[in-house]
Amino acid sequence: MKKGLLNILKGRFLVSDDAPKNWLFIIFTSFLATIMIGSSHSADKKVHQIAALNEEVKELRNEFVDARSDVQQLKLESTVMNIVSEKGLFPSQVPPKQIRVKSNKIEE
């Protein structure tokens, strides 16, 4: 047990007779570890992108709500009357009259 552990620590398994088999395994595990690390970095990058996009969506939603409330305020009759009164337009004192048209269609 001690001798086997000592041989591993000294690296004798890399220069022994069956070393090519060990080297292939080491290269294969290094390749898999590199792919795993790259995949992890890619996943972390996407998580950060998603968080940034969620923040942008929240900001745009707040901007939309603010703009919608401003537009609703501008559509009010009192606001429109104040704006046009500055330009010299005032509401009519005479109420509008309805015009009713009776059609004399001949039904066949």
Order of alpha helices (4+ residues) and beta strands (2+ residues): alpha-alpha-alpha
